[in-house]
Amino acid sequence: MGLISRYIGWELIKAFVLTLVGITLLLLIILLTQRAIQEGLGPVPVLRLIPYLLPDVLRMAIPATMLMATCLVYGRMSGANEIVALKANGTSPMVAIWPAIILSFLVSLVSVWLNDVAVTWGRRGVDRVVLQSFEDIAYGMLRTQRAFSTSSLSIHVKDVQGDTLIRPTISIHNKESSPPVTLVAQKAHLNLNAENNQLKIILQDTQFDVGSDFQGEWPEQFEYELPLTSLANPNGEGNRPSDTALREIETKITHQLSNIQVLKQTLASEAGFQLLTGDLMGLTGAGWKNNAEELRVAHYALNRYEAEPYRRWANGFSCLAFVLIGAIYAIRRRISDFWTCFATVFFPIVLFYYPVFQFGVNKAKAGELPPYSVWMGNVFFFVVGLLLIQRLIKK
């Protein structure tokens, strides 16, 4: 029996590794091409992106790859009646199934780790490469399209001569609440300081316009520095729960609970003061509504932080959930053709698992369900898989 398990385990590993290499290369090429087109990156920055995109690609590829390897091995074995031969020899089918369960469990742990690496080190590395290539990207688009824009910066030029922008019009949007700053100059240069991620805009004969009430001009050379981090994450998206390392989430939750407590105390003191002074209209005024909205946003952020660890572990252990269903299905259906077996099990799994998974995530973020509700899809698959294994053993 040990020999049989080792044989099946080795076949699973070979099928998994070979399939993973192919799918990873395909997804990596797609993501690199997409990034190159979106960001206007040249060959060297694109090559520098590979190690940072690899964890993201692997975490997307592993669940489907594990299911494909399972369908390939068990579909072929069942189609050749090898499982029937095992049972006829008095050997439990679990001898054949255990290697898939053990391998998928180990792969699930790796998938959880890759998920954590991808959303922290990987995404930050991609942003760093893009920011360091910002000057080349901007000049390239200005030469070809005479325009370049991000969510917080837009540049339009009449012409580009070497590294000199001719008649540039530059609009800078620092914050939603503040008016944009518009700079019009005869000439301008863009210089990137990679050490502190600052974009220096050097302008000559500049006119500026801040909103509609404040205008002026600088007849001589003028320099404006803009943090590149504001261009990459203008809304502070780098601080999202989905971009936070697992080891940091507990600290974030503690900080968020403290923030909520302070907001509640502030609201309580304001309400008490307004009641004492008879300012009942203040309880329904704009200030009170703003504070209440701030408290609601803080609770939503807390829900997201609390649900994030469950989401990552559930997402990683989708490998085990898929394999439990896929292995039993391939054995019971006895379909030796790989693509038929894979298609008939993969699409129902995807159509059911991911909507249920996303439903649990959304409800957990909204605070309508506890954080562990993101495991609903996994638990359902685990239960169904165990019931199918029990039926297979009894038959």
KEDO-705751 format. One line per 4 residues: number of its first residue (from 1); for each residue z, y, x of N, C-alpha, C. Coordinates in steps of 0.1 Angstrom, whole numbers. Layout:
N
NUM> Z,Y,X,Z,Y,X,Z,Y,X | ...
END
This chain:
395
1> 0,-12,8,0,0,0,0,12,9 | 7,12,20,7,24,29,-7,26,34 | -14,15,37,-28,17,42,-37,23,32 | -35,19,19,-43,25,8,-41,40,7
5> -28,44,7,-24,58,5,-29,66,17 | -28,61,29,-33,68,41,-49,70,40 | -55,59,35,-70,60,34,-74,71,24 | -67,71,12,-71,81,2,-67,95,7
9> -55,96,13,-51,109,18,-61,115,28 | -66,106,37,-75,110,47,-89,115,41 | -93,107,31,-105,111,23,-103,124,16 | -92,127,11,-89,140,4,-89,151,14
13> -83,149,26,-82,159,36,-96,163,41 | -105,153,43,-118,155,48,-126,163,37 | -125,158,25,-133,165,14,-128,179,12 | -115,181,13,-109,194,11,-113,204,22
17> -112,200,35,-115,208,46,-130,212,46 | -139,202,44,-153,205,44,-157,215,33 | -152,212,21,-155,221,10,-149,235,12 | -137,235,17,-131,248,19,-138,257,29
21> -144,251,40,-152,258,49,-164,264,43 | -171,256,35,-183,261,28,-180,272,18 | -170,270,10,-167,281,0,-162,293,6 | -154,292,17,-148,303,24,-159,311,30
25> -169,305,37,-180,312,43,-188,320,32 | -190,313,21,-198,320,10,-191,332,5 | -178,330,1,-170,342,-4,-168,353,6 | -167,349,19,-165,359,29,-178,367,31
29> -189,361,30,-202,368,31,-203,378,19 | -200,373,8,-201,382,-4,-191,394,-3 | -179,392,1,-169,403,2,-173,412,13 | -178,407,24,-182,416,35,-194,425,31
33> -204,418,24,-215,426,19,-211,437,9 | -202,433,0,-197,442,-10,-190,454,-3 | -182,451,6,-174,462,13,-184,471,21 | -194,465,28,-203,472,36,-211,482,27
37> -215,477,15,-223,486,6,-214,497,0 | -202,493,-4,-193,503,-10,-188,514,-1 | -185,510,11,-179,519,21,-189,525,31 | -201,519,31,-211,524,41,-208,520,55
41> -202,508,57,-198,504,70,-209,498,78 | -208,500,91,-218,495,101,-214,481,105 | -222,475,113,-220,460,117,-206,458,124 | -202,468,133,-190,466,140,-178,466,131
45> -176,476,122,-165,476,113,-165,464,104 | -177,460,100,-178,448,91,-172,436,98 | -175,434,111,-170,423,119,-155,424,120 | -150,436,122,-135,438,123,-128,435,110
49> -135,435,99,-129,432,86,-126,417,84 | -133,409,91,-132,394,89,-118,389,89 | -110,391,100,-97,385,100,-88,390,88 | -90,403,84,-82,408,73,-86,403,59
53> -99,400,58,-103,395,45,-101,380,44 | -100,373,55,-99,359,54,-87,353,46 | -75,359,47,-64,354,38,-67,356,24 | -73,367,20,-77,369,6,-87,359,1
57> -97,357,10,-107,347,6,-101,333,5 | -93,329,14,-87,316,13,-78,314,1 | -70,324,-3,-62,322,-14,-70,321,-27 | -82,327,-27,-91,325,-39,-98,312,-39
61> -101,307,-27,-109,295,-26,-101,282,-27 | -88,282,-23,-81,270,-22,-79,263,-35 | -75,269,-46,-73,261,-59,-85,254,-63 | -97,261,-63,-109,254,-68,-113,243,-58
65> -111,246,-45,-115,236,-35,-106,224,-36 | -93,225,-38,-85,213,-40,-89,205,-52 | -93,212,-63,-97,205,-75,-111,198,-72 | -120,204,-64,-132,198,-61,-130,186,-52
69> -122,186,-42,-119,175,-34,-113,163,-42 | -104,167,-51,-98,156,-60,-109,149,-69 | -117,157,-75,-128,152,-83,-137,143,-75 | -141,148,-63,-150,140,-55,-144,127,-51
73> -132,126,-46,-126,114,-41,-123,104,-53 | -116,109,-63,-112,100,-74,-123,96,-83 | -133,106,-85,-144,102,-93,-152,91,-86 | -154,92,-73,-161,82,-66,-154,68,-66
77> -141,69,-64,-133,56,-64,-133,50,-78 | -132,58,-89,-131,53,-102,-145,47,-106 | -156,55,-102,-169,50,-105,-172,37,-99 | -166,34,-87,-169,22,-80,-158,11,-84
81> -150,14,-94,-140,5,-99,-129,1,-89 | -127,10,-80,-116,8,-70,-103,9,-76 | -101,18,-86,-88,19,-92,-85,6,-101 | -96,1,-108,-94,-11,-115,-90,-23,-106
85> -96,-23,-94,-93,-34,-85,-79,-33,-80 | -74,-21,-79,-60,-19,-75,-50,-24,-86 | -53,-21,-98,-45,-26,-109,-46,-41,-111 | -58,-46,-109,-59,-61,-110,-52,-68,-99
89> -50,-61,-88,-43,-67,-77,-27,-65,-78 | -23,-59,-89,-9,-57,-92,-4,-45,-85 | -12,-36,-80,-8,-24,-74,-8,-12,-84 | 3,-5,-84,4,7,-93,-6,17,-89
93> -12,24,-99,-22,35,-97,-15,46,-90 | -2,47,-90,5,58,-83,3,58,-68 | 0,46,-63,-3,45,-49,-15,53,-45 | -25,54,-54,-37,62,-52,-34,77,-56
97> -25,79,-64,-23,93,-69,-14,101,-60 | -4,94,-54,6,101,-46,0,110,-35 | -10,105,-27,-16,114,-17,-21,127,-22 | -27,127,-34,-32,140,-40,-20,149,-43
101> -10,143,-49,2,151,-53,8,157,-40 | 10,149,-30,17,154,-18,8,165,-11 | -5,162,-10,-14,172,-3,-15,185,-11 | -16,184,-24,-17,196,-32,-4,204,-32
105> 8,197,-31,21,204,-30,21,212,-17 | 17,206,-6,17,213,7,7,224,7 | -5,222,1,-15,233,0,-10,244,-8 | -2,241,-19,3,251,-27,13,260,-20
109> 21,255,-11,30,263,-3,22,272,7 | 11,266,12,3,275,21,-4,286,13 | -8,283,1,-14,292,-8,-5,304,-11 | 8,301,-14,18,311,-16,19,320,-4
113> 20,314,8,21,322,20,9,331,22 | -3,325,20,-16,333,21,-16,344,12 | -11,342,0,-11,353,-10,-3,365,-5 | 9,361,1,18,372,6,11,379,18
117> 4,371,27,-2,377,38,-14,386,34 | -22,381,24,-34,388,19,-30,402,13 | -20,403,5,-17,415,-1,-9,425,7 | -4,421,19,3,430,28,-5,432,40
121> -5,423,50,-12,425,62,-27,426,60 | -33,418,51,-47,418,49,-52,431,44 | -47,436,33,-51,448,26,-49,460,35 | -37,460,42,-35,472,51,-44,472,62
125> -48,460,67,-58,460,78,-71,464,74 | -76,461,62,-88,465,57,-88,480,55 | -78,486,49,-77,501,48,-77,507,62 | -71,501,72,-70,507,85,-84,508,91
129> -92,497,90,-105,496,95,-114,507,88 | -113,508,75,-121,517,67,-118,532,71 | -105,534,73,-100,548,77,-105,551,91 | -105,542,100,-109,545,113,-124,546,114
133> -131,541,104,-146,543,104,-150,555,95 | -140,562,90,-143,572,80,-153,583,85 | -152,587,97,-161,597,102,-175,593,102 | -178,580,107,-191,575,107,-197,573,92
137> -188,568,83,-192,566,69,-196,580,63 | -187,590,65,-190,603,59,-203,609,64 | -205,609,77,-218,614,83,-230,606,79 | -228,593,78,-240,585,74,-244,588,60
141> -235,589,50,-238,593,37,-243,607,35 | -238,616,43,-242,630,42,-257,631,48 | -260,624,58,-274,624,63,-284,619,53 | -280,608,46,-290,601,37,-290,607,23
145> -278,611,18,-276,615,4,-272,629,2 | -269,636,13,-264,650,13,-252,652,5 | -245,641,3,-232,641,-5,-223,630,-1 | -210,632,-1,-200,622,1,-188,625,-7
149> -182,615,-13,-170,618,-21,-161,606,-22 | -148,610,-23,-137,600,-26,-130,605,-38 | -119,599,-41,-111,603,-53,-105,617,-51 | -103,621,-38,-96,633,-35,-104,643,-27
153> -116,640,-23,-124,648,-15,-139,646,-18 | -146,657,-19,-161,657,-21,-167,667,-12 | -178,663,-6,-186,672,3,-201,671,-1 | -207,683,-2,-221,685,-4,-227,694,6
157> -238,690,12,-244,698,23,-258,701,20 | -263,711,26,-278,714,26,-285,706,36 | -279,704,48,-285,696,58,-275,691,68 | -278,682,76,-270,677,87,-278,677,100
161> -273,685,110,-280,685,123,-270,680,133 | -273,668,138,-264,662,148,-251,659,141 | -240,665,146,-227,664,139,-223,677,132 | -232,686,129,-230,698,123,-234,698,108
165> -226,701,99,-229,702,85,-234,716,82 | -246,717,76,-252,730,73,-249,734,58 | -243,745,56,-240,751,43,-232,740,35 | -220,736,40,-213,726,32,-204,732,21
169> -203,725,10,-193,728,0,-183,717,-1 | -171,720,1,-161,710,2,-150,712,-9 | -148,702,-17,-137,703,-27,-126,693,-24 | -114,698,-24,-102,689,-21,-93,689,-33
173> -90,677,-38,-81,676,-49,-68,669,-44 | -58,677,-42,-45,672,-36,-37,665,-46 | -35,671,-58,-26,665,-68,-33,669,-81 | -29,660,-91,-35,662,-105,-30,676,-111
177> -17,680,-107,-11,692,-113,-16,704,-107 | -22,704,-94,-26,716,-87,-41,717,-88 | -46,730,-88,-60,732,-89,-67,728,-76 | -80,724,-77,-87,720,-65,-89,731,-55
181> -91,728,-43,-94,738,-32,-109,736,-29 | -117,747,-31,-131,746,-28,-134,755,-16 | -140,749,-6,-144,756,7,-159,756,8 | -164,768,10,-179,770,13,-180,777,26
185> -188,771,35,-190,776,48,-204,776,53 | -207,783,63,-220,783,69,-223,770,77 | -212,766,84,-213,753,92,-199,747,92 | -199,734,95,-187,726,95,-188,714,104
189> -177,709,109,-177,697,117,-165,688,111 | -167,675,112,-157,666,108,-152,658,121 | -139,659,123,-133,652,135,-121,643,130 | -122,630,134,-111,621,130,-101,619,141
193> -89,621,138,-78,618,147,-72,604,143 | -76,594,150,-72,580,147,-58,577,149 | -51,585,158,-37,582,161,-28,586,149 | -31,597,143,-22,601,131,-30,600,118
197> -42,594,118,-50,593,106,-51,606,99 | -56,616,106,-58,630,101,-73,633,102 | -79,638,92,-93,643,92,-93,658,93 | -98,663,105,-98,677,107,-112,682,103
201> -112,692,94,-125,698,90,-125,712,97 | -135,714,105,-136,727,112,-148,735,106 | -145,747,100,-155,754,93,-157,768,99 | -169,773,98,-172,787,103,-177,795,91
205> -172,808,91,-176,818,80,-173,811,67 | -160,810,64,-156,802,52,-152,811,41 | -156,807,29,-150,813,16,-143,802,9 | -131,806,3,-124,796,-4,-121,800,-18
209> -118,790,-26,-116,792,-41,-105,782,-45 | -93,788,-49,-82,779,-54,-81,782,-68 | -86,773,-77,-85,776,-91,-94,787,-95 | -90,794,-105,-99,805,-110,-94,819,-107
213> -81,820,-102,-75,833,-100,-73,837,-86 | -75,828,-77,-72,831,-63,-85,828,-54 | -91,838,-48,-102,836,-40,-101,845,-27 | -109,841,-17,-108,849,-5,-118,843,5
217> -117,848,18,-126,843,28,-120,845,42 | -124,836,51,-121,837,65,-134,838,72 | -136,850,78,-149,852,85,-151,844,98 | -140,841,104,-140,833,117,-139,818,114
221> -137,811,125,-135,797,124,-122,793,117 | -122,783,109,-111,779,101,-110,764,102 | -97,758,104,-95,744,104,-86,739,93 | -90,728,87,-82,722,76,-80,708,79
225> -67,703,79,-64,689,82,-60,682,69 | -66,670,68,-63,662,55,-59,648,59 | -47,644,54,-43,630,57,-53,620,52 | -57,610,60,-67,600,55,-60,591,45
229> -47,589,46,-40,580,37,-41,585,23 | -42,598,21,-44,603,7,-58,600,2 | -68,598,11,-81,594,7,-81,579,3 | -74,571,10,-74,556,8,-66,553,-4
233> -54,560,-6,-45,557,-17,-40,570,-23 | -49,577,-30,-45,590,-35,-34,590,-45 | -32,578,-52,-22,577,-62,-10,569,-58 | -9,567,-45,3,559,-40,2,544,-43
237> -11,539,-44,-13,525,-48,-8,516,-37 | -6,521,-25,-1,512,-15,13,507,-17 | 20,514,-26,34,510,-29,35,502,-42 | 24,496,-47,25,488,-59,33,475,-56
241> 39,469,-66,45,456,-64,36,446,-59 | 23,446,-63,14,436,-59,10,437,-44 | 14,449,-38,11,451,-24,24,450,-15 | 35,445,-21,47,444,-14,50,430,-10
245> 55,429,3,58,416,8,70,410,0 | 70,396,-1,80,389,-9,94,393,-3 | 95,394,10,108,396,16,114,410,13 | 105,419,8,109,433,5,111,435,-9
249> 108,426,-18,109,428,-32,123,429,-37 | 132,422,-31,146,423,-36,152,436,-33 | 148,442,-21,153,456,-18,147,466,-28 | 134,464,-32,127,473,-41,134,472,-55
253> 138,460,-59,145,458,-72,158,465,-72 | 166,464,-61,179,471,-60,177,486,-61 | 167,491,-54,164,505,-54,160,510,-68 | 152,502,-75,147,505,-88,159,505,-98
257> 168,495,-97,179,495,-106,188,507,-104 | 190,511,-91,198,524,-88,191,536,-94 | 178,536,-93,170,548,-99,172,548,-114 | 171,537,-120,172,536,-135,186,541,-139
261> 196,537,-132,210,541,-135,212,556,-134 | 206,562,-123,207,576,-122,199,583,-133 | 188,578,-137,180,584,-148,188,583,-162 | 195,572,-164,203,570,-176,214,580,-176
265> 221,581,-165,232,591,-164,228,605,-166 | 216,608,-161,211,622,-163,208,624,-177 | 201,615,-184,198,616,-198,211,617,-206 | 221,609,-203,234,609,-210,241,623,-209
269> 241,628,-197,248,641,-194,240,652,-201 | 227,652,-201,219,662,-208,221,661,-223 | 222,649,-228,224,648,-243,238,653,-247 | 248,649,-238,261,654,-241,262,669,-241
273> 256,675,-231,256,690,-230,249,697,-242 | 238,691,-246,230,697,-257,238,695,-271 | 245,684,-272,253,682,-284,265,692,-284 | 271,694,-273,283,703,-272,279,717,-275
277> 267,721,-270,262,735,-272,255,736,-285 | 253,726,-293,246,726,-305,231,728,-304 | 226,725,-292,211,726,-290,204,712,-294 | 204,710,-307,198,698,-312,183,697,-310
281> 177,708,-310,162,708,-308,159,704,-294 | 168,706,-284,166,701,-271,164,686,-269 | 170,679,-279,170,664,-279,156,659,-282 | 148,668,-288,134,663,-291,123,672,-284
285> 128,680,-275,119,689,-268,111,682,-257 | 102,690,-250,93,684,-240,101,679,-228 | 112,686,-224,119,682,-213,126,668,-215 | 131,666,-227,137,653,-230,127,642,-231
289> 115,645,-236,105,635,-237,100,631,-223 | 99,641,-214,95,638,-200,105,629,-193 | 118,632,-195,128,624,-189,128,609,-195 | 126,608,-208,125,595,-214,113,587,-209
293> 102,594,-207,90,588,-202,92,583,-187 | 99,591,-180,102,588,-166,111,575,-166 | 120,574,-175,129,562,-176,120,550,-180 | 111,552,-189,102,541,-193,94,536,-182
297> 88,545,-174,80,541,-162,88,534,-152 | 101,538,-150,110,531,-141,113,517,-145 | 115,515,-158,117,502,-163,105,493,-162 | 93,499,-164,81,491,-162,79,487,-148
301> 82,496,-138,81,492,-124,91,481,-121 | 103,482,-126,113,472,-124,108,458,-129 | 102,458,-141,97,446,-146,86,440,-137 | 78,448,-132,67,444,-123,73,438,-110
305> 83,444,-104,89,439,-92,96,425,-95 | 102,424,-107,109,412,-110,99,400,-113 | 88,404,-118,78,393,-121,69,389,-110 | 68,398,-100,59,396,-88,62,383,-81
309> 74,380,-77,76,367,-70,72,355,-78 | 76,355,-91,72,344,-100,56,343,-101 | 50,354,-101,35,354,-102,29,348,-90 | 34,352,-78,28,346,-66,30,331,-64
313> 42,327,-68,45,313,-67,37,305,-77 | 36,310,-89,28,303,-99,14,303,-96 | 9,314,-90,-5,314,-86,-8,304,-75 | 1,303,-65,0,293,-54,0,279,-59
317> 9,276,-68,11,262,-73,1,259,-84 | -8,267,-87,-19,263,-95,-27,252,-89 | -27,250,-76,-33,239,-69,-28,226,-74 | -14,225,-74,-8,213,-79,-11,210,-94
321> -10,221,-102,-13,219,-116,-27,214,-118 | -37,220,-111,-51,215,-112,-53,201,-108 | -46,197,-97,-48,183,-92,-43,173,-101 | -31,176,-107,-25,166,-117,-35,163,-128
325> -41,173,-133,-51,171,-144,-64,165,-139 | -69,170,-128,-82,166,-123,-82,152,-118 | -71,147,-111,-71,134,-106,-71,123,-117 | -63,126,-127,-62,116,-139,-75,116,-147
329> -80,128,-148,-93,129,-156,-104,121,-149 | -105,123,-136,-115,116,-128,-114,101,-129 | -101,97,-128,-99,82,-129,-102,77,-143 | -98,83,-153,-99,78,-167,-114,79,-171
333> -121,89,-167,-135,91,-172,-145,82,-164 | -141,78,-152,-150,70,-143,-164,76,-141 | -164,89,-138,-177,96,-136,-179,97,-120 | -188,89,-115,-190,89,-101,-198,101,-96
337> -206,107,-105,-213,120,-102,-203,131,-100 | -203,137,-88,-193,147,-85,-194,159,-94 | -206,165,-95,-208,177,-102,-205,176,-117 | -208,165,-123,-205,163,-137,-190,162,-139
341> -183,155,-130,-169,153,-131,-162,167,-129 | -167,174,-119,-160,187,-115,-162,197,-127 | -175,198,-132,-178,208,-142,-169,205,-155 | -168,192,-159,-162,189,-171,-147,191,-171
345> -141,191,-159,-127,193,-157,-124,208,-153 | -132,214,-145,-130,227,-140,-130,238,-151 | -141,238,-158,-142,249,-168,-132,249,-179 | -128,237,-185,-116,237,-194,-103,242,-188
349> -101,238,-175,-89,242,-168,-89,258,-167 | -100,263,-162,-101,277,-160,-100,285,-173 | -107,280,-183,-107,287,-196,-93,287,-203 | -85,277,-200,-71,277,-206,-61,283,-196
353> -61,279,-184,-50,282,-175,-49,297,-172 | -60,304,-169,-59,318,-165,-56,327,-176 | -62,325,-188,-57,334,-199,-42,332,-202 | -37,320,-202,-22,318,-204,-14,324,-193
357> -19,322,-181,-12,328,-169,-12,344,-170 | -23,350,-174,-24,364,-175,-16,369,-186 | -15,361,-197,-7,365,-209,8,366,-204 | 12,356,-197,26,356,-192,29,368,-183
361> 19,371,-174,21,382,-165,22,395,-172 | 13,397,-182,13,410,-190,26,411,-198 | 31,400,-204,43,401,-212,55,403,-203 | 55,397,-191,66,399,-182,67,413,-177
365> 55,419,-174,55,433,-169,59,443,-180 | 56,440,-192,60,448,-204,75,446,-207 | 81,436,-202,95,433,-205,97,426,-218 | 86,421,-224,87,414,-237,91,399,-235
369> 89,394,-223,92,380,-219,99,381,-206 | 108,371,-203,114,370,-190,104,368,-179 | 108,372,-166,98,371,-155,92,357,-153 | 100,346,-155,96,333,-153,85,328,-163
373> 82,336,-173,72,333,-183,58,332,-177 | 56,337,-165,43,336,-158,40,321,-155 | 50,313,-155,49,299,-152,44,291,-164 | 41,297,-175,38,289,-187,26,280,-185
377> 16,285,-179,4,277,-177,6,266,-168 | 14,268,-157,17,258,-148,25,247,-154 | 36,251,-161,45,241,-168,37,232,-178 | 28,239,-185,20,231,-195,12,221,-188
381> 5,225,-177,-3,215,-169,5,204,-163 | 17,208,-158,26,198,-152,30,187,-162 | 34,192,-174,38,183,-185,26,174,-189 | 15,180,-191,3,172,-195,-1,162,-184
385> 0,166,-172,-4,157,-161,6,146,-160 | 19,148,-161,28,137,-161,27,127,-172 | 23,133,-184,21,124,-196,9,115,-193 | -2,121,-188,-14,114,-185,-11,103,-174
389> -3,106,-164,0,96,-154,8,85,-160 | 17,88,-169,25,78,-176,16,68,-184 | 6,74,-191,-3,66,-199,-11,57,-190 | -16,63,-178,-24,55,-169,-17,43,-163
393> -4,45,-160,4,34,-155,6,23,-165 | 8,27,-178,11,17,-188,-1,9,-192 | -13,15,-190,-25,8,-195,-28,-4,-186
END
